[in-house]
Structures are given as C-alpha cells and as structure tokens.
C-alpha cells in the first residue's frame, strides 16, 4: 500500500535490511513496530517490501519525531534483537522530502 503523505516538506526514514536465517518472533515484532510507530506523534505513514532485500520507508513530520521514535523503549528492544539475531546487515537513511507527485492515488 502506498502511504498518503502531506504536502512536503516532511522526512523519510529508509531502512534497508538483509535478514539472517533466524526469524523466530520477527513477524510479530515487525507488526508491533508498525502499530507502535503509527501511534507516535509526527508519524505520517509507512511503506514496506521484502524479498531478499527488505526496504521499509517510514514518513515523519520532523526530525524530533524521528528521534523520539528511535528512543522508544519497545523500538530500542526491537533494534537490539535485530542486531543480535534477525539481520545480517542493515542501513538506515534519513531524508528530507522536498517534492513528491503521484499517479492513480
């Protein structure tokens, strides 16, 4: 599903990952993180796709909202598990969206 975001500017957090062979509890934690993030002040939407490479893009009103989400205690636990067992590698990028346009939305 394509996220419906407001008129720019806003921020995008792009999380790219390669999963390890261990996935016990991963799906449940991923669902919980989406639910928790959606309740955070400043959250605007999320898009995610996973094949061999997983890419999740979350959209945020401002940098303060992103910092607050990064510091959320449940999110910190998920980050710890990700490093310890669920991911071979990951990269996070934070971007300012200055312009967007669409078709068919």
C-alpha positions as CSV (number, residue, x, y, z in Angstrom):
1,X,0.0,0.0,0.0
2,X,1.3,3.5,-0.9
3,X,1.3,5.9,2.1
4,X,-0.7,9.0,1.8
5,X,1.6,11.8,2.9
6,X,1.0,15.5,3.3
7,X,2.4,18.2,1.1
8,X,6.2,18.4,1.5
9,X,8.4,19.1,3.3
10,X,8.5,16.1,5.6
11,X,11.0,13.4,6.3
12,X,11.5,9.8,5.1
13,X,13.4,7.1,7.1
14,X,14.6,4.4,4.7
15,X,15.5,1.1,6.4
16,X,17.2,-1.4,4.1
17,X,18.0,-4.9,5.5
18,X,19.2,-8.3,4.8
19,X,17.7,-10.9,7.1
20,X,19.6,-13.7,8.8
21,X,18.2,-17.3,8.7
22,X,16.8,-16.7,12.2
23,X,13.2,-15.3,12.1
24,X,11.5,-16.6,15.2
25,X,9.4,-13.7,16.5
26,X,10.4,-11.4,13.7
27,X,7.0,-11.1,12.0
28,X,5.3,-10.4,15.3
29,X,7.8,-7.8,16.3
30,X,7.6,-6.1,12.9
31,X,3.8,-5.9,13.2
32,X,4.1,-4.4,16.7
33,X,6.6,-1.8,15.5
34,X,4.3,-0.7,12.7
35,X,1.4,-0.4,15.2
36,X,3.6,1.5,17.7
37,X,5.1,3.8,15.2
38,X,1.7,4.7,13.8
39,X,0.7,5.9,17.3
40,X,3.8,8.2,17.6
41,X,3.4,11.9,17.3
42,X,4.6,13.0,13.9
43,X,4.2,9.7,12.2
44,X,2.8,10.2,8.6
45,X,2.8,6.7,7.1
46,X,4.8,3.6,6.1
47,X,5.6,1.5,3.0
48,X,7.4,-1.8,3.1
49,X,8.5,-4.6,0.8
50,X,10.6,-7.7,1.4
51,X,12.2,-10.1,-1.0
52,X,15.9,-10.9,-0.5
53,X,16.4,-7.3,0.4
54,X,13.8,-5.7,2.7
55,X,13.1,-2.0,2.4
56,X,10.8,-0.1,4.8
57,X,10.2,3.6,4.4
58,X,8.5,5.5,7.2
59,X,7.4,9.1,6.9
60,X,7.7,11.7,9.6
61,X,6.7,15.3,10.2
62,X,10.1,16.4,11.5
63,X,13.5,15.3,12.9
64,X,12.2,15.5,16.5
65,X,9.5,12.9,15.7
66,X,12.2,10.6,14.3
67,X,14.4,11.0,17.3
68,X,11.5,10.3,19.7
69,X,10.7,7.1,17.7
70,X,14.3,5.9,17.7
71,X,14.3,6.4,21.5
72,X,11.0,4.5,22.2
73,X,11.8,1.6,24.6
74,X,10.0,-1.0,22.6
75,X,11.7,0.1,19.4
76,X,15.1,0.0,21.2
77,X,14.4,-3.6,22.1
78,X,13.4,-4.4,18.5
79,X,16.7,-2.8,17.4
80,X,18.7,-4.9,19.8
81,X,17.0,-8.1,18.6
82,X,17.6,-7.1,15.0
83,X,21.3,-6.7,15.6
84,X,21.6,-9.8,17.6
85,X,19.6,-12.3,15.6
86,X,17.3,-11.1,12.8
87,X,19.6,-9.1,10.4
88,X,22.8,-9.9,8.6
89,X,23.1,-6.3,7.8
90,X,21.1,-3.1,7.6
91,X,21.4,0.6,6.7
92,X,19.2,3.5,7.8
93,X,18.9,6.7,5.8
94,X,17.1,9.8,6.9
95,X,16.0,12.1,4.0
96,X,14.1,15.4,3.7
97,X,11.3,15.1,1.1
98,X,11.2,18.3,-0.7
99,X,8.9,17.3,-3.5
100,X,6.5,14.5,-4.4
101,X,4.0,13.7,-7.0
102,X,1.8,10.8,-7.8
103,X,-0.4,8.9,-10.3
104,X,-3.5,6.9,-9.6
105,X,-3.8,7.6,-5.9
